Amino acid sequence: MKRVLLLGDSIRMGYDDYVAEELKGVCEVVYDPYDNGRFAAYTLWQMNQMFRHFGPFDLVHWNNGYWDMNIESPMEEAIHPIPEYLHFLHRILREIRKNGAKPVFATTTPILSPGVAADVTGTGALSIQYNDEWVRAYNDAAKALMAEEQVPVNDLYALCAQDPHAYKCEDLLHLTEEGYRVCARAIARFIRRELDL
């Protein structure tokens, strides 16, 4: 049975169980149900732990973005400005390949209007700022890197943008249960295609 690793922020934490449901009996789907992948440097560290504790995978599906672009007070710039974001995405990509897995990158989901959401993951962040202009800029930079590296991109931004409210819950950052299920079905289809299942 093929083995799949899911990495990423709280959006990943919203869909991971549903992806496992969708792929039950087809793939073993592994993820950390308790820890948010946060920003790309943290995901790099978390991924290393997952490889060490769970062994090899056939495919890694991952996202980063919201935390990277976040300006957490009292800082005055993003945790990872785009050049740093790309640096860490490239390092994650290199480690995925070094460990023999196929990488798939997922874009950050859209924002309807700029705002701030309280941390809901227990990670200690005061708030997550969000702005769709930032999301589009980070997504464009990531997609350009993935095109250069010939990495398949699962465009969750475009998927969620098909809904009039982008599947946003009350905090306008995270998704509704319906949104997570829609993403999970799309992710499962993408994984099946990339692994020829």
MIBATOR-488423 format. One record per atom (N, C-alpha, C): residue in three letters; residue number from 1; atom name; x, y, z. Coordinates in pm, whole numbers. Example, Ala and Ser with C-alpha at 12.3 -4.5 7.8 and 13.67 -1.06 7.14 Angstrom:
! MIBATOR-488423
> ALA; 1; N; 1319; -569; 780
> ALA; 1; CA; 1230; -450; 780
> ALA; 1; C; 1320; -330; 780
> SER; 2; N; 1285; -225; 708
> SER; 2; CA; 1367; -106; 714
> SER; 2; C; 1290; 3; 787
This chain:
! MIBATOR-488423
> MET; 1; N; 84; -119; 0
> MET; 1; CA; 0; 0; 0
> MET; 1; C; 88; 125; 0
> LYS; 2; N; 53; 221; -83
> LYS; 2; CA; 129; 346; -91
> LYS; 2; C; 114; 426; 39
> ARG; 3; N; 220; 502; 71
> ARG; 3; CA; 219; 582; 194
> ARG; 3; C; 228; 730; 158
> VAL; 4; N; 140; 809; 220
> VAL; 4; CA; 130; 952; 191
> VAL; 4; C; 148; 1030; 320
> LEU; 5; N; 228; 1137; 315
> LEU; 5; CA; 246; 1226; 429
> LEU; 5; C; 181; 1360; 397
> LEU; 6; N; 97; 1409; 489
> LEU; 6; CA; 37; 1542; 476
> LEU; 6; C; 108; 1637; 571
> LEU; 7; N; 152; 1750; 517
> LEU; 7; CA; 220; 1854; 596
> LEU; 7; C; 153; 1987; 572
> GLY; 8; N; 158; 2075; 671
> GLY; 8; CA; 108; 2210; 651
> GLY; 8; C; 48; 2270; 777
> ASP; 9; N; -19; 2382; 756
> ASP; 9; CA; -70; 2463; 868
> ASP; 9; C; -207; 2415; 915
> SER; 10; N; -284; 2504; 978
> SER; 10; CA; -413; 2465; 1034
> SER; 10; C; -515; 2429; 927
> ILE; 11; N; -497; 2477; 805
> ILE; 11; CA; -585; 2434; 696
> ILE; 11; C; -566; 2284; 673
> ARG; 12; N; -441; 2238; 674
> ARG; 12; CA; -414; 2094; 664
> ARG; 12; C; -477; 2018; 780
> MET; 13; N; -472; 2077; 899
> MET; 13; CA; -530; 2009; 1015
> MET; 13; C; -682; 1997; 1003
> GLY; 14; N; -742; 2083; 920
> GLY; 14; CA; -886; 2075; 900
> GLY; 14; C; -927; 1967; 802
> TYR; 15; N; -840; 1934; 707
> TYR; 15; CA; -879; 1835; 606
> TYR; 15; C; -812; 1699; 621
> ASP; 16; N; -712; 1686; 709
> ASP; 16; CA; -633; 1562; 708
> ASP; 16; C; -715; 1436; 738
> ASP; 17; N; -805; 1442; 838
> ASP; 17; CA; -888; 1324; 867
> ASP; 17; C; -975; 1288; 747
> TYR; 18; N; -1028; 1388; 679
> TYR; 18; CA; -1115; 1364; 564
> TYR; 18; C; -1037; 1303; 448
> VAL; 19; N; -913; 1346; 429
> VAL; 19; CA; -829; 1286; 324
> VAL; 19; C; -805; 1138; 357
> ALA; 20; N; -775; 1110; 483
> ALA; 20; CA; -754; 970; 525
> ALA; 20; C; -879; 886; 499
> GLU; 21; N; -997; 945; 526
> GLU; 21; CA; -1124; 876; 497
> GLU; 21; C; -1137; 846; 348
> GLU; 22; N; -1109; 947; 267
> GLU; 22; CA; -1123; 934; 121
> GLU; 22; C; -1031; 826; 64
> LEU; 23; N; -914; 808; 127
> LEU; 23; CA; -813; 715; 74
> LEU; 23; C; -805; 585; 153
> LYS; 24; N; -900; 563; 242
> LYS; 24; CA; -898; 442; 324
> LYS; 24; C; -895; 318; 235
> GLY; 25; N; -804; 227; 266
> GLY; 25; CA; -790; 105; 189
> GLY; 25; C; -710; 120; 61
> VAL; 26; N; -672; 244; 29
> VAL; 26; CA; -596; 273; -93
> VAL; 26; C; -455; 318; -59
> CYS; 27; N; -445; 407; 40
> CYS; 27; CA; -315; 460; 85
> CYS; 27; C; -314; 467; 237
> GLU; 28; N; -197; 454; 294
> GLU; 28; CA; -180; 487; 435
> GLU; 28; C; -149; 637; 440
> VAL; 29; N; -234; 713; 506
> VAL; 29; CA; -217; 859; 514
> VAL; 29; C; -168; 895; 654
> VAL; 30; N; -52; 960; 660
> VAL; 30; CA; 13; 994; 787
> VAL; 30; C; 19; 1146; 801
> TYR; 31; N; -7; 1194; 923
> TYR; 31; CA; 2; 1337; 953
> TYR; 31; C; 9; 1352; 1104
> ASP; 32; N; 48; 1468; 1150
> ASP; 32; CA; 51; 1495; 1292
> ASP; 32; C; -82; 1560; 1330
> PRO; 33; N; -168; 1489; 1404
> PRO; 33; CA; -299; 1545; 1436
> PRO; 33; C; -296; 1653; 1543
> TYR; 34; N; -181; 1670; 1608
> TYR; 34; CA; -173; 1763; 1720
> TYR; 34; C; -91; 1888; 1693
> ASP; 35; N; -6; 1883; 1592
> ASP; 35; CA; 88; 1993; 1572
> ASP; 35; C; 67; 2060; 1438
> ASN; 36; N; 54; 2190; 1442
> ASN; 36; CA; 38; 2274; 1324
> ASN; 36; C; 175; 2296; 1260
> GLY; 37; N; 184; 2280; 1128
> GLY; 37; CA; 311; 2300; 1059
> GLY; 37; C; 355; 2446; 1051
> ARG; 38; N; 265; 2539; 1087
> ARG; 38; CA; 297; 2682; 1098
> ARG; 38; C; 364; 2736; 974
> PHE; 39; N; 481; 2798; 990
> PHE; 39; CA; 554; 2858; 879
> PHE; 39; C; 653; 2756; 821
> ALA; 40; N; 707; 2788; 703
> ALA; 40; CA; 784; 2689; 627
> ALA; 40; C; 906; 2636; 702
> ALA; 41; N; 975; 2720; 779
> ALA; 41; CA; 1092; 2670; 854
> ALA; 41; C; 1049; 2566; 957
> TYR; 42; N; 934; 2587; 1020
> TYR; 42; CA; 884; 2490; 1117
> TYR; 42; C; 841; 2361; 1047
> THR; 43; N; 776; 2374; 932
> THR; 43; CA; 737; 2256; 855
> THR; 43; C; 859; 2174; 815
> LEU; 44; N; 968; 2241; 781
> LEU; 44; CA; 1092; 2171; 749
> LEU; 44; C; 1136; 2084; 867
> TRP; 45; N; 1134; 2141; 986
> TRP; 45; CA; 1172; 2066; 1107
> TRP; 45; C; 1072; 1953; 1132
> GLN; 46; N; 942; 1984; 1124
> GLN; 46; CA; 839; 1884; 1150
> GLN; 46; C; 849; 1767; 1052
> MET; 47; N; 874; 1800; 925
> MET; 47; CA; 887; 1696; 823
> MET; 47; C; 1002; 1602; 856
> ASN; 48; N; 1112; 1657; 902
> ASN; 48; CA; 1227; 1575; 938
> ASN; 48; C; 1191; 1476; 1048
> GLN; 49; N; 1111; 1522; 1146
> GLN; 49; CA; 1068; 1432; 1253
> GLN; 49; C; 977; 1321; 1198
> MET; 50; N; 891; 1357; 1106
> MET; 50; CA; 800; 1258; 1049
> MET; 50; C; 876; 1152; 970
> PHE; 51; N; 973; 1195; 891
> PHE; 51; CA; 1056; 1098; 818
> PHE; 51; C; 1132; 1008; 916
> ARG; 52; N; 1184; 1068; 1022
> ARG; 52; CA; 1262; 989; 1117
> ARG; 52; C; 1176; 886; 1189
> HIS; 53; N; 1054; 925; 1227
> HIS; 53; CA; 971; 836; 1308
> HIS; 53; C; 882; 742; 1227
> PHE; 54; N; 849; 780; 1103
> PHE; 54; CA; 755; 700; 1025
> PHE; 54; C; 815; 639; 900
> GLY; 55; N; 940; 667; 872
> GLY; 55; CA; 1006; 604; 759
> GLY; 55; C; 971; 668; 626
> PRO; 56; N; 992; 595; 517
> PRO; 56; CA; 973; 653; 383
> PRO; 56; C; 827; 668; 343
> PHE; 57; N; 803; 761; 252
> PHE; 57; CA; 670; 784; 195
> PHE; 57; C; 681; 783; 44
> ASP; 58; N; 570; 754; -21
> ASP; 58; CA; 566; 760; -167
> ASP; 58; C; 537; 902; -216
> LEU; 59; N; 459; 976; -138
> LEU; 59; CA; 420; 1112; -179
> LEU; 59; C; 405; 1199; -55
> VAL; 60; N; 446; 1325; -67
> VAL; 60; CA; 424; 1425; 39
> VAL; 60; C; 342; 1539; -22
> HIS; 61; N; 226; 1564; 38
> HIS; 61; CA; 138; 1675; -3
> HIS; 61; C; 149; 1781; 106
> TRP; 62; N; 194; 1901; 67
> TRP; 62; CA; 213; 2002; 172
> TRP; 62; C; 175; 2142; 127
> ASN; 63; N; 142; 2223; 230
> ASN; 63; CA; 115; 2365; 208
> ASN; 63; C; 184; 2447; 317
> ASN; 64; N; 221; 2567; 281
> ASN; 64; CA; 266; 2671; 374
> ASN; 64; C; 226; 2804; 315
> GLY; 65; N; 207; 2903; 400
> GLY; 65; CA; 175; 3036; 348
> GLY; 65; C; 122; 3133; 452
> TYR; 66; N; 9; 3099; 514
> TYR; 66; CA; -52; 3195; 606
> TYR; 66; C; 44; 3241; 716
> TRP; 67; N; 113; 3148; 778
> TRP; 67; CA; 204; 3185; 885
> TRP; 67; C; 325; 3259; 830
> ASP; 68; N; 371; 3220; 714
> ASP; 68; CA; 488; 3285; 655
> ASP; 68; C; 462; 3432; 627
> MET; 69; N; 342; 3463; 577
> MET; 69; CA; 310; 3602; 541
> MET; 69; C; 259; 3682; 660
> ASN; 70; N; 235; 3617; 773
> ASN; 70; CA; 180; 3684; 890
> ASN; 70; C; 280; 3784; 950
> ILE; 71; N; 228; 3900; 988
> ILE; 71; CA; 307; 4000; 1061
> ILE; 71; C; 255; 3999; 1204
> GLU; 72; N; 325; 3928; 1291
> GLU; 72; CA; 278; 3912; 1429
> GLU; 72; C; 338; 4021; 1516
> SER; 73; N; 252; 4101; 1576
> SER; 73; CA; 294; 4211; 1663
> SER; 73; C; 386; 4159; 1774
> PRO; 74; N; 494; 4230; 1807
> PRO; 74; CA; 532; 4364; 1762
> PRO; 74; C; 621; 4365; 1637
> MET; 75; N; 636; 4252; 1566
> MET; 75; CA; 716; 4254; 1443
> MET; 75; C; 648; 4344; 1340
> GLU; 76; N; 728; 4396; 1249
> GLU; 76; CA; 674; 4486; 1148
> GLU; 76; C; 688; 4431; 1006
> GLU; 77; N; 737; 4308; 994
> GLU; 77; CA; 742; 4244; 863
> GLU; 77; C; 700; 4099; 877
> ALA; 78; N; 673; 4037; 765
> ALA; 78; CA; 628; 3898; 765
> ALA; 78; C; 730; 3807; 832
> ILE; 79; N; 683; 3699; 891
> ILE; 79; CA; 774; 3602; 952
> ILE; 79; C; 874; 3554; 848
> HIS; 80; N; 824; 3523; 729
> HIS; 80; CA; 912; 3489; 617
> HIS; 80; C; 875; 3577; 497
> PRO; 81; N; 947; 3686; 473
> PRO; 81; CA; 927; 3757; 346
> PRO; 81; C; 947; 3658; 230
> ILE; 82; N; 894; 3691; 114
> ILE; 82; CA; 890; 3595; 3
> ILE; 82; C; 1025; 3529; -28
> PRO; 83; N; 1137; 3601; -31
> PRO; 83; CA; 1264; 3532; -59
> PRO; 83; C; 1296; 3423; 45
> GLU; 84; N; 1267; 3449; 173
> GLU; 84; CA; 1290; 3349; 277
> GLU; 84; C; 1190; 3234; 263
> TYR; 85; N; 1066; 3267; 232
> TYR; 85; CA; 962; 3166; 209
> TYR; 85; C; 1007; 3069; 100
> LEU; 86; N; 1055; 3123; -11
> LEU; 86; CA; 1100; 3038; -121
> LEU; 86; C; 1223; 2956; -81
> HIS; 87; N; 1311; 3015; -3
> HIS; 87; CA; 1429; 2942; 45
> HIS; 87; C; 1386; 2816; 120
> PHE; 88; N; 1289; 2832; 212
> PHE; 88; CA; 1248; 2717; 291
> PHE; 88; C; 1162; 2620; 211
> LEU; 89; N; 1081; 2669; 118
> LEU; 89; CA; 1008; 2576; 31
> LEU; 89; C; 1106; 2490; -48
> HIS; 90; N; 1213; 2553; -95
> HIS; 90; CA; 1313; 2479; -171
> HIS; 90; C; 1381; 2374; -83
> ARG; 91; N; 1409; 2408; 41
> ARG; 91; CA; 1471; 2311; 132
> ARG; 91; C; 1376; 2195; 162
> ILE; 92; N; 1248; 2226; 183
> ILE; 92; CA; 1149; 2120; 206
> ILE; 92; C; 1144; 2027; 84
> LEU; 93; N; 1138; 2087; -31
> LEU; 93; CA; 1134; 2011; -156
> LEU; 93; C; 1256; 1919; -170
> ARG; 94; N; 1372; 1974; -140
> ARG; 94; CA; 1495; 1896; -151
> ARG; 94; C; 1493; 1776; -55
> GLU; 95; N; 1444; 1797; 67
> GLU; 95; CA; 1439; 1688; 165
> GLU; 95; C; 1336; 1582; 126
> ILE; 96; N; 1223; 1626; 71
> ILE; 96; CA; 1123; 1529; 25
> ILE; 96; C; 1185; 1438; -80
> ARG; 97; N; 1252; 1498; -177
> ARG; 97; CA; 1313; 1419; -283
> ARG; 97; C; 1426; 1331; -231
> LYS; 98; N; 1504; 1383; -139
> LYS; 98; CA; 1615; 1306; -81
> LYS; 98; C; 1564; 1181; -12
> ASN; 99; N; 1443; 1191; 43
> ASN; 99; CA; 1383; 1078; 113
> ASN; 99; C; 1302; 988; 20
> GLY; 100; N; 1310; 1014; -111
> GLY; 100; CA; 1250; 924; -209
> GLY; 100; C; 1102; 942; -234
> ALA; 101; N; 1044; 1054; -189
> ALA; 101; CA; 900; 1076; -207
> ALA; 101; C; 873; 1172; -322
> LYS; 102; N; 754; 1163; -376
> LYS; 102; CA; 710; 1258; -479
> LYS; 102; C; 648; 1378; -409
> PRO; 103; N; 692; 1501; -439
> PRO; 103; CA; 633; 1619; -375
> PRO; 103; C; 511; 1671; -450
> VAL; 104; N; 412; 1718; -374
> VAL; 104; CA; 297; 1792; -428
> VAL; 104; C; 277; 1913; -340
> PHE; 105; N; 274; 2031; -401
> PHE; 105; CA; 253; 2153; -324
> PHE; 105; C; 110; 2201; -340
> ALA; 106; N; 50; 2247; -230
> ALA; 106; CA; -87; 2301; -233
> ALA; 106; C; -84; 2451; -205
> THR; 107; N; -157; 2527; -286
> THR; 107; CA; -160; 2672; -267
> THR; 107; C; -242; 2708; -143
> THR; 108; N; -215; 2829; -92
> THR; 108; CA; -287; 2884; 22
> THR; 108; C; -427; 2927; -23
> THR; 109; N; -526; 2901; 59
> THR; 109; CA; -665; 2929; 24
> THR; 109; C; -694; 3080; 29
> PRO; 110; N; -797; 3125; -46
> PRO; 110; CA; -821; 3269; -59
> PRO; 110; C; -877; 3335; 66
> ILE; 111; N; -866; 3467; 66
> ILE; 111; CA; -917; 3553; 173
> ILE; 111; C; -1022; 3645; 111
> LEU; 112; N; -1135; 3660; 178
> LEU; 112; CA; -1241; 3746; 124
> LEU; 112; C; -1212; 3893; 149
> SER; 113; N; -1165; 3926; 271
> SER; 113; CA; -1132; 4066; 303
> SER; 113; C; -1024; 4066; 410
> PRO; 114; N; -938; 4169; 412
> PRO; 114; CA; -829; 4173; 510
> PRO; 114; C; -884; 4170; 653
> GLY; 115; N; -808; 4107; 741
> GLY; 115; CA; -852; 4101; 881
> GLY; 115; C; -752; 4028; 967
> VAL; 116; N; -797; 3992; 1087
> VAL; 116; CA; -714; 3923; 1185
> VAL; 116; C; -796; 3812; 1248
> ALA; 117; N; -739; 3695; 1259
> ALA; 117; CA; -806; 3582; 1324
> ALA; 117; C; -727; 3541; 1448
> ALA; 118; N; -799; 3509; 1554
> ALA; 118; CA; -733; 3459; 1675
> ALA; 118; C; -673; 3322; 1647
> ASP; 119; N; -564; 3292; 1716
> ASP; 119; CA; -504; 3160; 1704
> ASP; 119; C; -599; 3055; 1758
> VAL; 120; N; -624; 2949; 1681
> VAL; 120; CA; -715; 2843; 1725
> VAL; 120; C; -641; 2710; 1739
> THR; 121; N; -510; 2713; 1730
> THR; 121; CA; -435; 2587; 1728
> THR; 121; C; -356; 2560; 1855
> GLY; 122; N; -359; 2652; 1950
> GLY; 122; CA; -286; 2631; 2074
> GLY; 122; C; -136; 2647; 2059
> THR; 123; N; -91; 2715; 1954
> THR; 123; CA; 52; 2731; 1931
> THR; 123; C; 110; 2855; 1998
> GLY; 124; N; 23; 2942; 2053
> GLY; 124; CA; 72; 3058; 2124
> GLY; 124; C; 78; 3185; 2043
> ALA; 125; N; 44; 3179; 1914
> ALA; 125; CA; 41; 3301; 1834
> ALA; 125; C; -72; 3390; 1882
> LEU; 126; N; -48; 3521; 1885
> LEU; 126; CA; -152; 3613; 1930
> LEU; 126; C; -264; 3623; 1826
> SER; 127; N; -226; 3628; 1700
> SER; 127; CA; -325; 3639; 1594
> SER; 127; C; -259; 3611; 1460
> ILE; 128; N; -340; 3580; 1363
> ILE; 128; CA; -292; 3562; 1226
> ILE; 128; C; -355; 3673; 1142
> GLN; 129; N; -272; 3759; 1086
> GLN; 129; CA; -324; 3861; 994
> GLN; 129; C; -342; 3797; 857
> TYR; 130; N; -444; 3843; 785
> TYR; 130; CA; -466; 3788; 652
> TYR; 130; C; -509; 3896; 554
> ASN; 131; N; -470; 3874; 430
> ASN; 131; CA; -495; 3971; 324
> ASN; 131; C; -479; 3895; 192
> ASP; 132; N; -579; 3898; 105
> ASP; 132; CA; -572; 3818; -17
> ASP; 132; C; -462; 3865; -112
> GLU; 133; N; -426; 3992; -104
> GLU; 133; CA; -314; 4041; -186
> GLU; 133; C; -186; 3967; -149
> TRP; 134; N; -165; 3946; -19
> TRP; 134; CA; -48; 3871; 26
> TRP; 134; C; -57; 3727; -22
> VAL; 135; N; -176; 3667; -7
> VAL; 135; CA; -195; 3527; -46
> VAL; 135; C; -160; 3509; -193
> ARG; 136; N; -210; 3596; -277
> ARG; 136; CA; -183; 3583; -421
> ARG; 136; C; -34; 3599; -451
> ALA; 137; N; 32; 3693; -383
> ALA; 137; CA; 176; 3714; -406
> ALA; 137; C; 257; 3591; -365
> TYR; 138; N; 225; 3534; -248
> TYR; 138; CA; 298; 3416; -201
> TYR; 138; C; 267; 3295; -290
> ASN; 139; N; 140; 3280; -327
> ASN; 139; CA; 104; 3170; -417
> ASN; 139; C; 176; 3182; -551
> ASP; 140; N; 178; 3301; -606
> ASP; 140; CA; 245; 3320; -736
> ASP; 140; C; 392; 3284; -728
> ALA; 141; N; 458; 3327; -619
> ALA; 141; CA; 600; 3297; -602
> ALA; 141; C; 622; 3146; -587
> ALA; 142; N; 536; 3082; -508
> ALA; 142; CA; 549; 2937; -487
> ALA; 142; C; 523; 2862; -616
> LYS; 143; N; 421; 2901; -690
> LYS; 143; CA; 389; 2832; -816
> LYS; 143; C; 502; 2846; -917
> ALA; 144; N; 566; 2961; -919
> ALA; 144; CA; 680; 2980; -1011
> ALA; 144; C; 793; 2885; -973
> LEU; 145; N; 821; 2873; -843
> LEU; 145; CA; 925; 2780; -797
> LEU; 145; C; 889; 2636; -833
> MET; 146; N; 764; 2598; -810
> MET; 146; CA; 722; 2461; -839
> MET; 146; C; 727; 2431; -989
> ALA; 147; N; 692; 2531; -1071
> ALA; 147; CA; 702; 2511; -1216
> ALA; 147; C; 846; 2488; -1257
> GLU; 148; N; 935; 2566; -1200
> GLU; 148; CA; 1079; 2552; -1229
> GLU; 148; C; 1130; 2415; -1186
> GLU; 149; N; 1078; 2365; -1074
> GLU; 149; CA; 1122; 2237; -1018
> GLU; 149; C; 1037; 2120; -1068
> GLN; 150; N; 939; 2147; -1155
> GLN; 150; CA; 851; 2044; -1209
> GLN; 150; C; 776; 1967; -1100
> VAL; 151; N; 722; 2043; -1005
> VAL; 151; CA; 644; 1987; -895
> VAL; 151; C; 496; 2012; -922
> PRO; 152; N; 413; 1909; -914
> PRO; 152; CA; 269; 1930; -932
> PRO; 152; C; 212; 2023; -825
> VAL; 153; N; 122; 2112; -864
> VAL; 153; CA; 59; 2206; -772
> VAL; 153; C; -89; 2176; -763
> ASN; 154; N; -136; 2151; -642
> ASN; 154; CA; -278; 2133; -615
> ASN; 154; C; -333; 2270; -578
> ASP; 155; N; -407; 2331; -668
> ASP; 155; CA; -447; 2471; -652
> ASP; 155; C; -573; 2482; -567
> LEU; 156; N; -554; 2476; -434
> LEU; 156; CA; -667; 2487; -341
> LEU; 156; C; -722; 2630; -340
> TYR; 157; N; -639; 2728; -376
> TYR; 157; CA; -688; 2865; -388
> TYR; 157; C; -799; 2870; -494
> ALA; 158; N; -771; 2820; -613
> ALA; 158; CA; -869; 2822; -721
> ALA; 158; C; -992; 2740; -686
> LEU; 159; N; -972; 2627; -619
> LEU; 159; CA; -1084; 2541; -579
> LEU; 159; C; -1179; 2616; -486
> CYS; 160; N; -1124; 2676; -381
> CYS; 160; CA; -1208; 2746; -282
> CYS; 160; C; -1268; 2874; -340
> ALA; 161; N; -1199; 2936; -434
> ALA; 161; CA; -1249; 3059; -495
> ALA; 161; C; -1376; 3035; -577
> GLN; 162; N; -1406; 2910; -608
> GLN; 162; CA; -1529; 2879; -683
> GLN; 162; C; -1654; 2900; -598
> ASP; 163; N; -1637; 2897; -466
> ASP; 163; CA; -1750; 2919; -375
> ASP; 163; C; -1764; 3069; -349
> PRO; 164; N; -1887; 3124; -347
> PRO; 164; CA; -1904; 3269; -327
> PRO; 164; C; -1842; 3322; -198
> HIS; 165; N; -1834; 3236; -96
> HIS; 165; CA; -1776; 3277; 31
> HIS; 165; C; -1642; 3208; 58
> ALA; 166; N; -1586; 3145; -44
> ALA; 166; CA; -1457; 3076; -36
> ALA; 166; C; -1452; 2975; 78
> TYR; 167; N; -1570; 2921; 115
> TYR; 167; CA; -1581; 2822; 222
> TYR; 167; C; -1525; 2872; 355
> LYS; 168; N; -1531; 3001; 380
> LYS; 168; CA; -1474; 3056; 503
> LYS; 168; C; -1570; 3041; 620
> CYS; 169; N; -1515; 3006; 737
> CYS; 169; CA; -1595; 3001; 859
> CYS; 169; C; -1601; 3142; 920
> GLU; 170; N; -1649; 3154; 1042
> GLU; 170; CA; -1674; 3285; 1102
> GLU; 170; C; -1549; 3369; 1119
> ASP; 171; N; -1433; 3307; 1138
> ASP; 171; CA; -1312; 3389; 1157
> ASP; 171; C; -1255; 3440; 1024
> LEU; 172; N; -1317; 3398; 912
> LEU; 172; CA; -1280; 3442; 777
> LEU; 172; C; -1139; 3402; 735
> LEU; 173; N; -1078; 3311; 810
> LEU; 173; CA; -946; 3258; 774
> LEU; 173; C; -955; 3108; 750
> HIS; 174; N; -1007; 3035; 848
> HIS; 174; CA; -1019; 2891; 836
> HIS; 174; C; -1144; 2855; 755
> LEU; 175; N; -1157; 2727; 723
> LEU; 175; CA; -1266; 2684; 636
> LEU; 175; C; -1381; 2623; 716
> THR; 176; N; -1498; 2620; 653
> THR; 176; CA; -1611; 2548; 708
> THR; 176; C; -1585; 2398; 694
> GLU; 177; N; -1665; 2319; 761
> GLU; 177; CA; -1652; 2172; 746
> GLU; 177; C; -1673; 2134; 600
> GLU; 178; N; -1770; 2197; 535
> GLU; 178; CA; -1793; 2169; 393
> GLU; 178; C; -1668; 2201; 312
> GLY; 179; N; -1603; 2314; 342
> GLY; 179; CA; -1481; 2352; 271
> GLY; 179; C; -1370; 2250; 289
> TYR; 180; N; -1354; 2203; 411
> TYR; 180; CA; -1250; 2102; 436
> TYR; 180; C; -1281; 1973; 360
> ARG; 181; N; -1409; 1935; 354
> ARG; 181; CA; -1446; 1813; 281
> ARG; 181; C; -1424; 1829; 131
> VAL; 182; N; -1456; 1948; 79
> VAL; 182; CA; -1433; 1975; -64
> VAL; 182; C; -1283; 1964; -94
> CYS; 183; N; -1202; 2024; -8
> CYS; 183; CA; -1056; 2017; -27
> CYS; 183; C; -1007; 1873; -18
> ALA; 184; N; -1060; 1798; 80
> ALA; 184; CA; -1016; 1659; 99
> ALA; 184; C; -1046; 1575; -24
> ARG; 185; N; -1164; 1592; -81
> ARG; 185; CA; -1197; 1515; -201
> ARG; 185; C; -1102; 1549; -316
> ALA; 186; N; -1073; 1679; -330
> ALA; 186; CA; -981; 1722; -437
> ALA; 186; C; -840; 1669; -411
> ILE; 187; N; -797; 1671; -287
> ILE; 187; CA; -663; 1623; -252
> ILE; 187; C; -654; 1473; -278
> ALA; 188; N; -756; 1399; -238
> ALA; 188; CA; -756; 1254; -260
> ALA; 188; C; -750; 1222; -410
> ARG; 189; N; -828; 1296; -490
> ARG; 189; CA; -822; 1274; -636
> ARG; 189; C; -683; 1304; -690
> PHE; 190; N; -623; 1414; -640
> PHE; 190; CA; -490; 1454; -686
> PHE; 190; C; -387; 1347; -651
> ILE; 191; N; -394; 1296; -529
> ILE; 191; CA; -300; 1194; -484
> ILE; 191; C; -317; 1065; -566
> ARG; 192; N; -441; 1025; -588
> ARG; 192; CA; -466; 906; -670
> ARG; 192; C; -404; 922; -809
> ARG; 193; N; -422; 1040; -868
> ARG; 193; CA; -367; 1064; -1001
> ARG; 193; C; -215; 1061; -1001
> GLU; 194; N; -155; 1127; -902
> GLU; 194; CA; -8; 1134; -899
> GLU; 194; C; 56; 999; -868
> LEU; 195; N; -16; 912; -800
> LEU; 195; CA; 38; 779; -768
> LEU; 195; C; -17; 670; -859
> ASP; 196; N; -92; 711; -961
> ASP; 196; CA; -151; 614; -1056
> ASP; 196; C; -235; 508; -986
> LEU; 197; N; -322; 553; -896
> LEU; 197; CA; -406; 458; -819
> LEU; 197; C; -547; 453; -875
